Amino acid sequence: MTRAEERAIEDPVLTEACQAFSELGVATVYEASGRQGLIDLPLIPITPGQRVAGPALTVLCGQGDNLMVHAVMERVFPGAVLVITMPEPEPVALVGELLAIQAKVRGAAALLVDAAVRDVDELRAMGLPVWTRFIRVRGATKEKIGGIDVPVVVGGAQIQPGDIVVLDDDGAVVVARERVASVLESARARAEREARLRERLQAGELTYDLHGLRAVVERQR
């Protein structure tokens, strides 16, 4: 049994965490994690307005090549976030409509492509959430062996297979598998605090005072 297949076995705790992270959103999860795991890329959400969280299925392609993206499709499991990258960022389309169809049929939750995608109209119509660094039509070769289910670095963040990747219109963050429970607890607590703060702001109070920032400014005058 592959690691991907092992992660596909129902895990109620992980399922709950992914659902919660997707609802809480990238900004809350990032702050709650101690500002760790930011995937610091200028990501383009192909279909804005979607929020996703799921375990990473990592794909390390050869430079300018998408052979391993074809290879990973037989390992895709329901809920997986495919994290597709190369040794160096390059505006080469590693994913288009035909590969995205295969990922969707096998239940992928989303694709994070640290390269380019193409067939954008078709991807939007398909509804599979896709985030990408570039949109370019330039095609990839299909001849270089890379890796699947291996550690990768994307946007300065180390991503291990099975780590939880959270994506929305703000960008992306990764939560290490061993930190999921603690980050989830912190994220829920942060969301509750912000809900109470939101009520006070709607009543007319100011963060300038609530956060003690007025005193910071006045001390420097």
C-alpha positions as CSV (number, residue, x, y, z in Angstrom):
1,M,0.0,0.0,0.0
2,T,1.4,3.4,-1.0
3,R,1.5,6.3,1.4
4,A,-1.1,8.0,-0.7
5,E,-3.4,5.0,-0.3
6,E,-2.8,4.9,3.4
7,R,-3.8,8.6,3.7
8,A,-6.9,7.8,1.7
9,I,-8.2,5.6,4.5
10,E,-10.9,7.5,6.4
11,D,-9.5,9.5,9.2
12,P,-12.3,11.3,11.0
13,V,-9.9,13.7,12.9
14,L,-8.1,14.6,9.7
15,T,-11.4,15.0,7.8
16,E,-12.7,17.3,10.5
17,A,-9.5,19.4,10.5
18,C,-9.5,19.8,6.7
19,Q,-13.1,20.9,6.8
20,A,-12.4,23.4,9.6
21,F,-9.3,24.8,8.0
22,S,-11.1,25.4,4.7
23,E,-13.8,27.3,6.6
24,L,-11.4,29.3,8.7
25,G,-9.3,30.3,5.7
26,V,-5.7,30.9,5.0
27,A,-5.2,34.1,7.0
28,T,-6.6,32.7,10.2
29,V,-4.7,29.4,9.9
30,Y,-1.5,31.2,9.1
31,E,-1.7,33.6,12.1
32,A,-2.8,30.7,14.4
33,S,0.2,28.6,13.3
34,G,2.6,31.3,14.6
35,R,3.0,32.7,11.1
36,Q,4.6,29.5,9.9
37,G,4.1,27.6,6.7
38,L,3.3,30.5,4.4
39,I,3.5,29.5,0.7
40,D,4.8,32.8,-0.4
41,L,3.8,32.9,-4.1
42,P,1.8,35.3,-6.2
43,L,-0.8,32.6,-6.8
44,I,-3.6,33.0,-9.3
45,P,-6.9,31.2,-8.3
46,I,-8.4,30.0,-11.6
47,T,-11.9,30.0,-10.0
48,P,-12.0,32.7,-7.3
49,G,-14.1,32.3,-4.3
50,Q,-13.2,28.8,-3.4
51,R,-11.7,27.5,-0.1
52,V,-10.0,24.2,0.2
53,A,-7.8,22.2,2.6
54,G,-6.5,18.7,2.2
55,P,-3.4,16.5,2.6
56,A,-0.6,17.2,0.2
57,L,0.2,14.7,-2.6
58,T,3.5,16.1,-3.8
59,V,4.9,16.0,-7.4
60,L,8.4,17.1,-8.2
61,C,8.7,17.4,-11.9
62,G,11.8,17.7,-14.0
63,Q,12.6,21.2,-15.2
64,G,10.0,22.2,-17.9
65,D,8.6,18.7,-17.9
66,N,5.3,17.2,-16.7
67,L,5.9,13.4,-17.0
68,M,5.4,13.0,-13.3
69,V,2.1,14.8,-13.4
70,H,0.8,12.1,-15.7
71,A,2.4,9.5,-13.5
72,V,0.8,10.8,-10.2
73,M,-2.7,10.5,-11.5
74,E,-2.9,6.8,-10.6
75,R,-2.1,7.8,-7.0
76,V,-4.6,10.5,-6.6
77,F,-7.0,9.9,-3.6
78,P,-10.2,11.6,-2.6
79,G,-9.5,14.9,-0.9
80,A,-5.8,15.2,-2.0
81,V,-4.3,18.6,-2.8
82,L,-1.8,18.0,-5.6
83,V,1.3,20.1,-5.1
84,I,3.1,20.3,-8.4
85,T,6.5,22.0,-8.7
86,M,9.9,21.9,-10.4
87,P,13.5,22.6,-9.3
88,E,13.1,26.3,-10.5
89,P,9.9,28.2,-11.2
90,E,9.2,28.5,-15.0
91,P,6.2,29.6,-17.0
92,V,5.7,26.2,-18.6
93,A,2.2,24.7,-18.5
94,L,2.4,21.5,-16.4
95,V,-1.3,21.1,-16.2
96,G,-4.1,21.6,-18.8
97,E,-7.7,20.3,-19.2
98,L,-6.9,16.7,-19.8
99,L,-4.8,16.2,-16.7
100,A,-7.2,18.2,-14.6
101,I,-10.0,15.9,-15.8
102,Q,-8.1,12.9,-14.4
103,A,-7.5,14.6,-11.1
104,K,-11.1,15.5,-10.7
105,V,-12.4,12.0,-11.6
106,R,-10.2,10.6,-8.9
107,G,-11.5,13.0,-6.3
108,A,-8.7,15.5,-5.9
109,A,-9.7,18.5,-3.8
110,A,-7.4,21.0,-5.5
111,L,-4.3,21.6,-7.5
112,L,-1.5,23.9,-6.5
113,V,0.8,24.4,-9.5
114,D,4.2,26.2,-8.9
115,A,4.5,26.7,-12.7
116,A,1.9,27.4,-15.3
117,V,-1.5,26.0,-16.4
118,R,-3.4,26.4,-19.6
119,D,-6.9,25.7,-20.9
120,V,-8.2,28.2,-18.4
121,D,-11.7,28.4,-19.7
122,E,-12.1,24.6,-19.6
123,L,-10.6,24.5,-16.0
124,R,-13.1,27.1,-14.8
125,A,-16.0,25.2,-16.4
126,M,-14.7,22.0,-14.8
127,G,-14.9,23.5,-11.3
128,L,-11.8,21.8,-9.9
129,P,-10.1,24.3,-7.7
130,V,-6.7,25.3,-9.2
131,W,-4.1,27.8,-7.9
132,T,-1.2,28.5,-10.2
133,R,1.9,30.8,-10.3
134,F,1.5,31.5,-14.1
135,I,-1.0,31.2,-16.9
136,R,0.9,30.3,-20.0
137,V,0.3,28.2,-23.1
138,R,3.9,27.0,-23.5
139,G,3.9,23.2,-23.3
140,A,6.1,20.9,-21.3
141,T,8.2,17.9,-22.3
142,K,7.4,14.4,-21.1
143,E,10.7,12.7,-20.6
144,K,12.3,13.6,-17.2
145,I,12.0,11.5,-14.1
146,G,11.2,13.3,-11.0
147,G,9.5,12.3,-7.7
148,I,6.1,11.6,-6.2
149,D,5.3,11.8,-2.5
150,V,8.6,13.4,-1.8
151,P,9.4,16.5,0.3
152,V,9.2,19.7,-1.8
153,V,9.8,23.4,-1.2
154,V,7.2,25.8,-2.6
155,G,7.2,29.5,-2.0
156,G,9.8,29.1,0.7
157,A,7.6,26.5,2.6
158,Q,8.7,22.9,3.2
159,I,5.8,20.6,2.3
160,Q,5.9,16.9,3.3
161,P,3.5,14.4,1.8
162,G,0.4,14.4,4.0
163,D,0.9,17.9,5.4
164,I,-2.3,19.9,5.2
165,V,-2.4,22.6,2.5
166,V,-5.0,25.4,2.9
167,L,-5.9,27.6,-0.1
168,D,-8.3,30.5,-0.8
169,D,-8.2,33.8,-2.5
170,D,-5.6,35.1,0.0
171,G,-3.1,32.5,-1.1
172,A,-1.8,29.3,0.6
173,V,-0.4,28.0,3.8
174,V,0.8,24.5,4.9
175,V,0.3,23.0,8.3
176,A,2.7,20.2,9.2
177,R,0.9,16.9,9.9
178,E,2.1,16.7,13.5
179,R,0.9,20.3,14.2
180,V,-2.6,19.9,12.8
181,A,-4.4,19.5,16.2
182,S,-2.6,22.3,17.9
183,V,-3.0,24.7,15.0
184,L,-6.7,23.9,14.7
185,E,-7.3,24.6,18.3
186,S,-5.5,27.9,18.0
187,A,-7.3,28.8,14.8
188,R,-10.7,28.2,16.3
189,A,-9.8,30.3,19.3
190,R,-8.6,33.1,17.1
191,A,-11.8,33.0,15.0
192,E,-13.8,33.3,18.2
193,R,-11.8,36.3,19.4
194,E,-12.2,37.9,16.0
195,A,-16.0,37.3,16.1
196,R,-16.2,39.2,19.4
197,L,-13.9,41.9,18.0
198,R,-16.0,42.3,14.9
199,E,-19.1,43.0,17.0
200,R,-17.3,45.8,18.9
201,L,-16.1,47.3,15.6
202,Q,-19.6,47.2,14.2
203,A,-20.7,49.1,17.3
204,G,-18.2,51.8,16.5
205,E,-15.1,51.0,18.5
206,L,-11.6,51.3,16.9
207,T,-8.8,48.8,16.8
208,Y,-6.6,51.8,17.3
209,D,-7.8,51.8,20.9
210,L,-8.7,48.1,21.4
211,H,-5.2,47.0,20.4
212,G,-3.5,49.7,22.5
213,L,-2.0,51.3,19.3
214,R,-2.9,54.9,20.3
215,A,-0.4,54.6,23.2
216,V,2.3,53.4,20.8
217,V,1.8,56.4,18.6
218,E,1.6,58.9,21.5
219,R,4.8,57.6,23.1
220,Q,6.7,58.4,19.9
221,R,5.4,62.0,19.6
